[in-house]
Amino acid sequence: MYLYIAMLVVVVAEVSVILGGVNTVACILRWYRS
């Protein structure tokens, strides 16, 4: 049971990091274009 919870936490963390990276790149591109 704990293994599934740990895997879920890792997946959520990876997704949040990926989304954060995409958001950061979008902000940089927006600032670079303006």
N, C-alpha and C positions, 0 to 999 in steps of 0.2 A: 504493500500500500504506500509506504513512504517513497518507494522508488518512483511510482507514478507521479506523486506530488513533486518530487525533485525534478523529474523530467519536464513537468508542466511549467515549473518555475524557470527552468533553463530556457525553454522555448519562448516563454513570455519575455524573458530578459533579452534574448536574441532579437526577437521581433521589435522590441522597443528600441534597441540599439540601431537596428537597420532603419526604422522609421525616423529616428533622430538624425541619423546620418543623411538620409534623403532630405529631410527638412533643412538641415544645415547647408547642404549643397544647393538647394533651391534658393535659400536666403542669399548665399554668396553669389549665385548667378544673377539674382534680381539686383543685388547691390552693384555687381560688375557692369550690368547693362545700363543702369541709370547714371 
